[in-house]
Amino acid sequence: MRFQILDIIFNPPHPVTGDVVHPSERLNRVVEMAVLAEELGFDSYSVGERHAGDVLSSSPTVILGAIAQATNRILLSTGVSVVSVLDPIRVAEDFSTIDQLSRGRLEIVIGKGNEVLQYPLFGLDITKQYEYLTENYELLRRLIREEHVDWTGTHRHPLNDATTLPRPFDGPFRIWHGSATSIEAVDLAAKWGDPIVTANALQPRENYKVLIDRYREQYRAHGHDPEKAYVGSGSGGLFLADTTEQAIEDFRPLYEGAVAQQDKRKHDPAAKGKVTSFRTIEEAVERGPALVGSPERVAEKILDYHGSYGHDFQSVSINHNLDFERQKDTLRRFAEEVIPLVKAELKTTLWSVEDKERAKGFTAQ
C-alpha cells in the first residue's frame, strides 16, 4: 500500500469559532505540510482544484510549482484537475512545466469536478460536463504524447500542427481519473487503460465499490493488462487520538460543524456526492469512510476498505481547522503508527521498479 496526502485547500470560517486563516498563511501551510510529508516518507502529495466556494485551490499548478521547488523526492499530484472547464493547451503547458521543475515527479488526477458553480463561472453548460471532460482529456492525452498535432473536436476550435512547450520531462506523465458518482469517468479511464482514484469521502462504500468493479470489468474488456488497473482511494478525513472514543469526542465539533456548513449550500437532495451521507460523527466512523480513531482502529479500517476496493494507495486529508501544530502531529503519528501496520499486511507494485509507467523521476521507497 502507498500513501498520499490530499489538500483541497478548503478555507471557510472555523465551524465553531468563526475564525478564518489568512489566505497567505493557509497556502504556505500547504507547502510546509508537503515538505513534512516528504520527510516522513509519504509517497505523494496532492493538491485539489476548485473554482467556487471558500476554497483556495483555483491555481493548483502554481502551488505544485512551489512544492516542486521545496521538495526533492515526493510525487506531486492533483485531486482533481478539473479539465472539463480548462483549455487542454494550457493544461499540457502548465503540468509539463511542473514535470520539468520537479524533474519527473508528476502524475495527475483529472475529473469533471464536484463543484456545480464552476460551470456558469466559465460560461459552460453543466449538462455537457462529461462531453467536455472526454474531449479535453483526449486532446490533452495527445498533446503530452505527440508534437505537430492536428485535431478537430466539438467544443473548441481546431488545431493545426500544434506542439506544446515545454514537453514533459521524459515522456508523458501518467493521468489518473477521479471517480465519485457516475460511470462516465470509470469508462473513460478503462477505455484508455488509465488508473482511477475513488473519492470515497461522502457516500457509503457500496456506492463507490460498484464503480470500481465496473472499472475493472471494462478495463479487461478493452484488452488491457489487469495488473495495471491501479486504484487509489480517498477517505472521509483523518483524526487520531489515543482511543477511538477520545477521537470521536474531540473531532465531533469540527465534523458536525462542517455538516452544518454543507447544509447551507442547499444542494439538490437528489444530487449524489455533494454532501455527506453521514449526519453524525458516529455514523461517519461506524459506517462511513472517516478515518477517525486510535492508530490501530484507523489501520484496521483501511484494511477493511481494502477488502472491498483492493486499492493500491490510500489518500488522507487532515482537517484544516485543527491547530496547525496538531495537524503536523497527526501527520507524524499517521506515518509512525498507522502506515507500518497497513504496509505489513498489504503489498502493491504501484510506483515500484516494476511499475514501468510511473513518473520517471520517482520510485517509492
C-alpha positions as CSV (number, residue, x, y, z in Angstrom):
1,M,0.0,0.0,0.0
2,R,1.2,3.5,-0.9
3,F,0.1,6.7,0.9
4,Q,-0.8,10.2,-0.2
5,I,-1.8,13.4,1.4
6,L,-4.6,15.4,-0.3
7,D,-5.4,19.0,0.4
8,I,-8.3,20.6,-1.5
9,I,-7.4,23.8,0.4
10,F,-10.8,24.5,1.8
11,N,-10.8,27.7,3.8
12,P,-14.2,28.5,5.2
13,P,-14.7,30.1,8.6
14,H,-14.0,27.7,11.5
15,P,-17.3,25.9,12.1
16,V,-17.1,26.6,15.9
17,T,-15.2,29.8,16.4
18,G,-15.9,31.6,13.1
19,D,-12.1,32.4,12.7
20,V,-10.6,32.4,9.2
21,V,-7.0,31.6,8.4
22,H,-5.5,34.3,6.2
23,P,-5.1,33.0,2.6
24,S,-1.3,33.6,2.6
25,E,-1.0,31.6,5.8
26,R,-3.2,28.8,4.5
27,L,-1.3,28.5,1.2
28,N,2.1,28.5,2.9
29,R,0.9,25.8,5.2
30,V,0.2,23.6,2.2
31,V,3.9,23.8,1.1
32,E,5.1,23.3,4.7
33,M,2.9,20.1,5.0
34,A,4.2,18.8,1.7
35,V,7.8,19.2,3.0
36,L,6.9,17.4,6.2
37,A,5.1,14.6,4.3
38,E,8.3,14.1,2.3
39,E,10.4,14.0,5.4
40,L,8.0,11.4,6.9
41,G,8.2,9.1,3.9
42,F,4.8,9.7,2.3
43,D,4.7,8.7,-1.4
44,S,2.7,11.5,-2.8
45,Y,1.3,15.0,-2.1
46,S,-1.8,16.1,-4.0
47,V,-3.4,19.5,-4.4
48,G,-7.1,19.9,-5.3
49,E,-8.7,22.3,-7.7
50,R,-11.9,24.3,-7.1
51,H,-13.2,27.5,-8.7
52,A,-16.1,28.4,-6.4
53,G,-16.8,28.5,-2.7
54,D,-14.5,29.0,0.3
55,V,-11.6,27.2,-1.4
56,L,-8.1,28.5,-2.3
57,S,-7.1,25.8,-4.9
58,S,-8.1,27.6,-8.1
59,S,-4.4,27.6,-9.2
60,P,-3.1,24.1,-8.3
61,T,-0.3,24.3,-10.8
62,V,1.1,27.4,-9.1
63,I,1.0,25.6,-5.7
64,L,2.6,22.5,-7.1
65,G,5.3,24.6,-8.7
66,A,6.1,25.9,-5.2
67,I,6.1,22.4,-3.7
68,A,8.3,21.1,-6.5
69,Q,11.0,23.7,-5.5
70,A,10.6,22.9,-1.8
71,T,10.9,19.1,-2.1
72,N,13.2,16.6,-3.7
73,R,11.6,13.2,-3.7
74,I,7.9,13.1,-3.1
75,L,5.5,12.5,-6.1
76,L,3.3,15.5,-7.0
77,S,-0.3,15.1,-7.9
78,T,-3.8,16.7,-8.2
79,G,-7.1,15.9,-6.8
80,V,-8.7,16.5,-9.2
81,S,-7.6,18.7,-12.0
82,V,-10.9,19.9,-13.5
83,V,-10.1,19.5,-17.1
84,S,-13.7,19.8,-18.1
85,V,-13.5,23.6,-17.6
86,L,-9.9,24.1,-18.8
87,D,-8.1,24.6,-22.0
88,P,-6.1,21.4,-22.8
89,I,-3.3,23.5,-24.3
90,R,-2.8,25.3,-21.0
91,V,-3.2,22.1,-19.0
92,A,-0.4,20.5,-21.1
93,E,1.8,23.5,-20.8
94,D,1.3,24.1,-17.1
95,F,1.7,20.5,-16.0
96,S,4.6,19.8,-18.3
97,T,6.3,22.8,-16.7
98,I,5.8,21.3,-13.2
99,D,7.0,17.9,-14.6
100,Q,10.2,19.7,-15.7
101,L,10.6,21.7,-12.4
102,S,10.2,18.5,-10.4
103,R,12.4,16.5,-12.7
104,G,9.8,13.9,-13.5
105,R,7.9,13.7,-10.2
106,L,4.4,14.4,-11.6
107,E,1.3,12.3,-12.1
108,I,-2.2,14.0,-12.2
109,V,-5.8,13.0,-11.4
110,I,-8.4,14.5,-13.7
111,G,-12.2,14.8,-13.5
112,K,-15.3,16.9,-14.1
113,G,-15.1,18.3,-10.6
114,N,-17.6,18.3,-7.7
115,E,-18.5,22.0,-7.7
116,V,-21.5,22.9,-9.8
117,L,-20.9,26.6,-9.6
118,Q,-17.7,26.5,-11.7
119,Y,-19.6,25.8,-14.9
120,P,-21.5,29.1,-15.1
121,L,-18.4,30.8,-13.8
122,F,-16.6,29.6,-17.0
123,G,-19.7,30.1,-19.2
124,L,-20.1,26.4,-19.7
125,D,-23.2,24.2,-19.8
126,I,-23.1,21.8,-16.8
127,T,-25.3,19.3,-18.7
128,K,-22.3,18.8,-21.1
129,Q,-19.7,18.3,-18.3
130,Y,-18.9,14.8,-19.4
131,E,-18.6,15.8,-23.0
132,Y,-16.2,18.5,-22.0
133,L,-14.3,16.0,-19.8
134,T,-13.9,13.4,-22.6
135,E,-13.0,15.8,-25.3
136,N,-10.5,17.8,-23.2
137,Y,-8.9,14.6,-21.8
138,E,-8.5,13.0,-25.2
139,L,-6.8,16.1,-26.6
140,L,-4.6,16.5,-23.5
141,R,-3.5,12.9,-23.9
142,R,-2.4,13.6,-27.5
143,L,-0.7,16.9,-26.6
144,I,1.6,15.3,-24.0
145,R,2.4,12.4,-26.2
146,E,2.7,14.0,-29.7
147,E,4.1,17.0,-31.4
148,H,2.6,18.7,-34.5
149,V,-0.9,17.7,-33.5
150,D,-3.8,18.2,-35.9
151,W,-7.1,17.9,-34.2
152,T,-10.8,18.7,-34.6
153,G,-13.5,18.5,-31.9
154,T,-16.9,19.8,-30.9
155,H,-16.4,22.3,-28.1
156,R,-13.3,24.2,-29.1
157,H,-11.5,25.5,-32.2
158,P,-9.5,23.0,-34.4
159,L,-5.7,22.7,-34.0
160,N,-3.2,22.5,-36.9
161,D,0.4,21.5,-36.3
162,A,0.2,22.2,-32.6
163,T,3.2,21.5,-30.3
164,T,3.0,22.5,-26.6
165,L,6.1,23.5,-24.8
166,P,7.8,22.6,-22.6
167,R,7.5,18.9,-23.4
168,P,7.0,16.6,-20.4
169,F,10.2,15.6,-18.5
170,D,10.7,12.2,-20.0
171,G,7.7,11.1,-21.9
172,P,4.0,11.7,-21.0
173,F,3.2,11.9,-17.3
174,R,0.6,9.4,-16.1
175,I,-3.1,10.5,-15.9
176,W,-5.4,9.1,-13.3
177,H,-9.2,9.6,-13.4
178,G,-11.2,10.7,-10.4
179,S,-14.3,8.6,-9.7
180,A,-17.2,9.6,-7.4
181,T,-20.7,9.3,-8.7
182,S,-21.0,8.1,-12.3
183,I,-19.9,5.5,-14.8
184,E,-18.6,8.0,-17.4
185,A,-15.3,8.7,-15.6
186,V,-14.5,5.0,-15.0
187,D,-15.5,4.0,-18.5
188,L,-13.2,6.7,-19.9
189,A,-10.3,5.5,-17.8
190,A,-10.9,1.9,-18.7
191,K,-11.1,2.7,-22.4
192,W,-7.6,4.2,-22.4
193,G,-6.1,1.9,-19.9
194,D,-5.6,4.6,-17.2
195,P,-5.9,4.1,-13.4
196,I,-8.6,5.6,-11.2
197,V,-9.0,7.2,-7.8
198,T,-12.2,6.7,-6.0
199,A,-13.3,9.7,-3.9
200,N,-14.5,7.5,-1.0
201,A,-15.4,10.6,1.0
202,L,-19.1,11.3,1.4
203,Q,-21.1,8.2,0.4
204,P,-21.5,4.6,1.6
205,R,-18.8,2.3,0.4
206,E,-21.1,0.3,-1.8
207,N,-21.7,3.4,-4.0
208,Y,-18.0,3.6,-4.7
209,K,-17.4,-0.1,-5.0
210,V,-19.9,-0.6,-7.8
211,L,-17.9,1.9,-9.9
212,I,-14.6,0.3,-9.0
213,D,-16.0,-3.1,-10.0
214,R,-17.2,-1.7,-13.3
215,Y,-13.9,-0.1,-14.0
216,R,-12.0,-3.4,-13.6
217,E,-14.6,-5.2,-15.7
218,Q,-14.4,-2.6,-18.5
219,Y,-10.6,-2.4,-18.2
220,R,-10.3,-6.1,-19.0
221,A,-13.0,-5.8,-21.7
222,H,-10.8,-3.2,-23.6
223,G,-7.9,-5.7,-23.6
224,H,-5.7,-4.0,-21.0
225,D,-3.4,-5.9,-18.6
226,P,-5.4,-6.2,-15.4
227,E,-2.2,-5.9,-13.4
228,K,-2.0,-2.3,-14.4
229,A,-5.6,-1.4,-13.3
230,Y,-4.4,0.5,-10.3
231,V,-6.9,2.1,-7.9
232,G,-6.4,4.8,-5.4
233,S,-8.9,5.7,-2.6
234,G,-9.7,8.8,-0.7
235,S,-11.1,9.0,2.8
236,G,-13.6,10.9,4.8
237,G,-10.9,12.8,6.8
238,L,-8.2,11.8,9.3
239,F,-8.1,12.4,13.0
240,L,-6.1,10.4,15.6
241,A,-6.2,10.1,19.4
242,D,-5.1,7.5,21.9
243,T,-8.5,5.9,21.9
244,T,-11.3,5.8,19.3
245,E,-13.7,7.2,21.9
246,Q,-11.5,10.2,22.6
247,A,-11.0,10.8,18.8
248,I,-14.8,10.8,18.3
249,E,-15.5,13.3,21.1
250,D,-12.6,15.6,20.2
251,F,-13.5,15.6,16.5
252,R,-17.3,15.9,17.0
253,P,-17.5,19.8,16.9
254,L,-15.5,20.0,13.7
255,Y,-17.3,17.2,11.9
256,E,-20.8,18.3,12.8
257,G,-19.9,21.9,12.2
258,A,-18.7,21.0,8.7
259,V,-22.0,19.1,8.1
260,A,-23.9,22.3,9.0
261,Q,-21.7,24.3,6.6
262,Q,-22.5,21.9,3.8
263,D,-26.2,22.2,4.6
264,K,-26.1,25.9,4.0
265,R,-25.1,25.3,0.3
266,K,-28.6,23.8,-0.2
267,H,-27.6,21.3,-2.8
268,D,-30.3,19.3,-4.5
269,P,-31.0,16.3,-2.2
270,A,-31.1,14.1,-5.3
271,A,-27.5,15.1,-6.3
272,K,-25.2,12.3,-5.2
273,G,-21.8,13.1,-3.7
274,K,-22.4,16.8,-2.9
275,V,-22.9,16.4,0.9
276,T,-22.1,13.6,3.3
277,S,-24.4,10.7,3.7
278,F,-23.4,10.5,7.4
279,R,-25.0,13.2,9.6
280,T,-23.2,12.4,12.8
281,I,-19.6,11.6,13.7
282,E,-20.7,8.2,15.0
283,E,-22.2,7.3,11.6
284,A,-19.1,8.5,9.8
285,V,-16.9,6.4,11.9
286,E,-19.0,3.3,12.1
287,R,-20.4,3.2,8.6
288,G,-18.6,5.8,6.5
289,P,-15.0,6.4,5.3
290,A,-13.9,8.8,8.0
291,L,-10.5,7.7,9.5
292,V,-11.2,8.9,13.0
293,G,-9.9,6.8,15.9
294,S,-6.9,5.3,17.5
295,P,-4.0,4.4,15.2
296,E,-4.9,0.8,15.5
297,R,-8.5,1.4,14.6
298,V,-7.6,3.6,11.6
299,A,-5.2,1.0,10.3
300,E,-7.9,-1.7,10.7
301,K,-10.4,0.4,8.8
302,I,-8.0,1.0,5.9
303,L,-7.5,-2.8,5.7
304,D,-11.3,-3.3,5.9
305,Y,-11.9,-0.9,3.0
306,H,-9.1,-2.6,1.0
307,G,-11.1,-5.8,1.3
308,S,-13.8,-4.1,-0.7
309,Y,-11.8,-1.9,-3.1
310,G,-8.4,-3.7,-3.5
311,H,-6.9,-0.2,-3.8
312,D,-3.2,0.4,-4.2
313,F,-2.8,3.8,-2.5
314,Q,-4.6,5.5,0.3
315,S,-5.1,9.2,0.2
316,V,-5.8,11.0,3.5
317,S,-6.8,14.6,4.3
318,I,-6.2,16.4,7.6
319,N,-8.8,18.9,8.7
320,H,-7.5,22.4,8.1
321,N,-9.4,23.7,11.1
322,L,-7.2,21.9,13.6
323,D,-4.4,23.9,15.2
324,F,-1.6,23.7,12.8
325,E,0.8,22.0,15.2
326,R,-2.0,19.4,15.8
327,Q,-2.2,18.9,12.0
328,K,1.6,18.2,11.8
329,D,1.4,15.9,14.9
330,T,-1.4,14.0,13.2
331,L,0.7,13.6,10.1
332,R,3.6,12.3,12.1
333,R,1.5,9.9,14.1
334,F,-0.1,8.5,11.0
335,A,3.3,8.0,9.4
336,E,4.8,6.4,12.5
337,E,1.8,4.4,13.9
338,V,-0.7,3.7,11.1
339,I,1.3,3.2,7.9
340,P,3.6,0.4,9.3
341,L,0.5,-1.6,10.4
342,V,-1.0,-1.4,6.9
343,K,2.1,-2.0,5.0
344,A,2.8,-5.1,7.0
345,E,-0.4,-6.6,5.5
346,L,-0.7,-5.1,2.0
347,K,1.7,-5.0,-1.0
348,T,1.5,-3.3,-4.4
349,T,3.7,-2.8,-7.4
350,L,2.5,0.8,-7.8
351,W,5.4,3.3,-8.1
352,S,7.9,0.4,-7.6
353,V,10.6,-0.5,-10.2
354,E,8.0,-3.0,-11.6
355,D,5.7,-0.1,-12.4
356,K,7.2,0.9,-15.8
357,E,4.6,3.7,-16.3
358,R,5.3,5.5,-13.1
359,A,6.6,9.1,-13.0
360,K,10.1,8.9,-14.4
361,G,11.6,10.9,-11.5
362,F,10.0,8.9,-8.7
363,T,10.3,5.4,-7.2
364,A,8.6,4.6,-4.0
365,Q,10.9,3.8,-1.0
